[in-house]
Amino acid sequence: METRTRRKLLRLMAEHLGVKRSELTDETPLDDIMDELDLIELIMAIEEEFNLELPDDIDELFLTSPNPYVQIFQDTLDGKLRGKSEEEIEAMFEKAADHQDKVEKTVKDFIDLVAPYLP
């Protein structure tokens, strides 16, 4: 995403979440400073600012916590795990188990979700 668009998006986020722009880094967790209403208002502000329409379910996509095992199984079905050792596959499952309870939505997650729709 171009820098100007990113700056504009971060400015909107700061305004609508009631935080200083300097407090929003890629790793800033949004769970503590944004609820569902904030998210909907932010999405509406983005649509207005960029004169576009985001998908109706974008708020649900953002709020849905991905199951860390789904990607492993999808990769298995797609044949992407062929050639991996048992140890490598076991490490993937251990990493998924470690992250399952740590799903925290960040500023980067939000930007990654809306970026494909922005000019």
C-alpha positions in Angstrom: 0.0 0.0 0.0 1.3 3.4 -0.8 2.5 5.5 2.1 -0.1 8.3 1.6 -3.0 5.9 1.7 -1.6 4.2 4.8 -1.1 7.5 6.6 -4.7 8.5 5.7 -6.0 5.1 7.0 -4.0 5.3 10.2 -5.3 8.9 10.8 -8.8 7.7 10.4 -8.2 4.8 12.8 -6.7 7.2 15.4 -9.6 9.6 15.1 -12.3 6.9 15.4 -10.6 5.0 18.1 -9.8 8.0 20.2 -6.1 7.4 20.4 -3.0 9.3 19.3 -1.7 8.4 15.8 1.7 7.7 17.4 0.1 4.9 19.5 -0.9 2.9 16.4 1.9 0.7 15.2 1.5 -2.5 13.2 1.7 -4.6 16.4 -0.9 -2.5 18.4 -3.6 -4.8 19.6 -7.0 -3.5 18.7 -9.0 -5.8 21.1 -8.6 -3.4 24.0 -9.4 -0.2 22.1 -12.0 -1.2 19.6 -15.4 -2.8 19.9 -17.8 -3.9 17.2 -19.5 -0.5 17.1 -16.1 1.2 16.7 -15.3 -1.2 13.9 -18.5 -0.5 12.0 -18.0 3.3 12.4 -14.4 3.0 11.2 -15.5 1.0 8.2 -18.1 3.6 7.3 -15.5 6.4 7.7 -13.1 4.6 5.4 -15.8 4.1 2.8 -16.6 7.8 3.0 -13.0 9.0 3.0 -12.0 6.8 0.0 -15.3 7.1 -1.7 -15.7 3.3 -2.0 -17.7 0.4 -0.7 -16.1 -2.3 1.3 -17.7 -5.8 1.4 -20.7 -6.1 3.7 -19.1 -8.8 5.7 -15.7 -7.1 6.2 -16.4 -6.5 9.9 -17.2 -10.2 10.4 -14.1 -11.2 8.5 -12.0 -9.0 10.9 -13.7 -10.2 14.0 -13.5 -13.9 13.1 -10.5 -15.6 14.7 -9.0 -18.0 12.3 -8.5 -21.6 13.4 -4.7 -22.1 13.3 -5.1 -25.7 12.2 -7.2 -24.9 9.2 -4.2 -23.7 7.2 -2.2 -26.9 8.0 -5.1 -29.1 6.8 -5.6 -26.9 3.7 -1.9 -27.2 2.9 -2.2 -31.0 3.3 -5.1 -31.1 0.8 -3.2 -28.9 -1.6 -0.1 -31.2 -1.4 2.0 -28.4 0.1 3.3 -30.7 2.9 4.7 -33.3 0.5 8.4 -33.7 1.2 8.2 -32.3 4.8 9.6 -34.4 7.5 7.5 -35.7 10.5 9.5 -33.3 12.7 8.6 -30.3 10.4 4.9 -31.2 10.4 4.9 -31.8 14.2 6.5 -28.3 14.6 3.7 -26.8 12.6 1.1 -28.3 14.9 3.0 -27.2 18.0 3.2 -23.7 16.6 -0.6 -23.8 15.9 -1.3 -24.9 19.4 0.9 -22.1 20.8 -1.0 -19.5 18.8 -4.5 -20.8 19.1 -5.2 -19.0 22.4 -3.1 -15.9 21.4 -5.2 -14.6 18.5 -5.1 -10.9 18.9 -6.2 -8.6 16.1 -3.6 -5.9 15.4 -3.5 -2.7 13.4 -1.6 -4.6 10.7 -4.3 -7.2 10.6 -6.9 -4.5 9.9 -4.8 -2.8 7.3 -4.1 -6.1 5.6 -7.8 -6.8 5.4 -8.9 -3.4 4.0 -5.8 -2.6 1.8 -6.9 -4.6 -1.2 -10.0 -2.4 -1.5 -8.2 0.9 -1.2 -6.8 3.0 -4.1 
